[in-house]
Amino acid sequence: MTQASRHNRPMPPSNPKKRKLVTAIRIALFGVAMFGAGVFQPVGALLSFIVALLCIRAVRLRNLVKWPLLLVLGLSGYAMGISVSESSAKSNADAFCNRFPIGEALDVAARAASSEGDPWLRHSDSNEVSVGYTGASVFSRHMCIITAQDGHIAAKRYFYLD
């Protein structure tokens, strides 16, 4: 078989049931990708953009009911991703603050902070240790600041920086 004859063959007719299944899978992938956009910001955003292009380009939606359904699925996936991301960042920052009791040596918290949180939101010096976790966007930061007096933890606080 030559190269030209293989490309000139007509395409077989598509199966409507198979096409509906592929459409449903693509819509589900779109929702998952939108969820991923909230959880893993750079990778998820790129993935959701690629899946959205595949859904829109490959699926010819002639029924106007499918567009609102696609929009609702995508937005609900995105909202769930934001919620999970914010909740996770808040609980991580709270857990870090609550891990060290008042009066404990600050060195223990400083060693733990070196491997916790986002690298760009870490700070440690002789009187203060801070650890931050990013929420749904880079502008949503959940912080834990531990201050010390005479080398021992004197105060700790969680706050949200938007």
Secondary structure, DSSP 8 states (H G I E B T S, - for coil): --HHHHHHS------HHHHHHHHHHHHHHHHHHHHHHHHSHHHHHHHHHHHHHHHHHH----STTHHHHHHHHHHHHHHHHHHHHHHHHHHHHHHHHHTS-TTSBHHHHHHHHTTSS-GGG-EE-SSEEEEEEE-SSTT-EEEEEEEEETTEEEEEEEEEE-
